[in-house]
């Protein structure tokens, strides 16, 4: 179940720049849903720590740079374009590509019923 909570955070990468609720609160919110499923006997076991860890370790540099800029540092498109050395339309495309990549990466550790909100 814990790997699903971590994958849920990765599937919602903007959680890393959320400054209102502490990470523990965001983690608890994701964990509560999995705990409720377990209590109802409906927990779908999915995910593999080693696979998720390997996928994160192999994150391509172009996605890592965008992820840190947008999801950790909270950069807007203009700042991201400056960081990447490209125009804003290219930065927007790269941002969208990275968010999609992260959702797809996380989906390997999540039950098929999990739906992450779009954070475009």
C-alpha positions in Angstrom: 0.0 0.0 0.0 2.8 2.5 0.8 4.2 2.2 -2.7 0.8 3.3 -4.0 0.8 6.4 -1.8 4.2 7.4 -3.1 3.1 6.7 -6.7 0.0 8.8 -6.0 2.2 11.7 -5.0 4.3 11.2 -8.2 1.0 11.1 -10.3 0.2 14.5 -8.8 3.5 16.2 -9.1 2.3 19.7 -8.2 2.0 18.3 -4.6 5.7 19.0 -4.3 5.2 22.8 -4.5 2.1 23.0 -2.3 2.9 25.3 0.5 -0.3 25.3 2.5 -0.8 21.8 3.8 2.4 20.0 5.0 3.5 17.0 3.0 2.4 14.8 5.9 -1.2 16.0 5.3 -1.0 15.4 1.6 0.4 11.9 2.3 -2.3 11.2 4.8 -5.0 12.2 2.3 -3.7 9.6 -0.2 -3.2 7.0 2.5 -6.7 7.4 3.8 -8.2 6.3 0.5 -6.0 3.2 0.5 -6.8 2.4 4.2 -10.5 2.8 3.5 -10.2 0.4 0.5 -8.4 -2.1 2.8 -11.1 -1.8 5.5 -13.7 -2.6 2.9 -11.7 -5.5 1.6 -11.3 -3.7 -1.7 -7.6 -2.9 -1.7 -6.0 -3.7 -5.0 -2.4 -4.6 -4.4 -0.3 -3.0 -7.1 3.2 -1.6 -7.3 6.7 -2.7 -6.7 9.2 -0.5 -4.7 12.2 -1.7 -6.7 10.6 -1.0 -10.0 9.4 2.5 -8.9 12.8 3.3 -7.4 14.5 2.2 -10.6 12.1 4.2 -12.8 12.7 7.4 -10.7 16.5 6.8 -10.8 16.3 6.5 -14.6 14.3 9.6 -15.0 15.6 11.3 -18.2 17.5 14.6 -17.5 15.0 16.6 -19.6 12.1 15.5 -17.5 14.1 15.8 -14.2 15.0 19.5 -15.1 11.4 20.4 -15.9 10.0 18.5 -12.9 12.3 20.3 -10.4 11.7 23.7 -12.0 7.9 23.4 -12.2 6.9 21.0 -9.4 9.5 21.7 -6.8 10.5 25.3 -7.4 7.1 26.4 -8.7 8.4 28.1 -11.8 5.9 29.6 -14.3 6.3 29.1 -18.0 8.5 32.2 -18.5 10.9 31.1 -15.8 10.9 27.5 -17.1 11.7 28.8 -20.6 14.6 30.8 -19.2 15.9 27.7 -17.3 15.6 25.5 -20.5 16.9 28.2 -22.9 13.9 28.0 -25.1 10.8 30.0 -26.0 7.6 29.8 -23.9 5.7 27.6 -26.3 8.5 25.0 -26.2 8.6 25.3 -22.4 4.8 24.7 -22.2 5.2 21.6 -24.4 8.0 20.3 -22.3 6.0 20.9 -19.1 3.0 19.0 -20.5 5.3 16.2 -21.6 6.9 15.9 -18.2 3.7 15.9 -16.3 2.3 13.2 -18.6 5.6 11.2 -18.3 5.3 11.4 -14.5 1.7 10.3 -14.5 2.5 7.4 -16.8 5.5 6.4 -14.6 3.4 6.4 -11.5 0.6 4.4 -13.1 2.8 1.3 -13.1 2.6 1.3 -9.2 -1.1 2.2 -9.0 -4.3 0.2 -9.2 -6.2 0.7 -12.5 -8.9 2.5 -10.7 -6.7 5.4 -9.6 -7.2 8.7 -11.3 -4.9 11.6 -10.8 -6.2 15.0 -11.5 -4.7 16.9 -14.5 -2.4 19.6 -13.2 -1.8 21.5 -16.4 
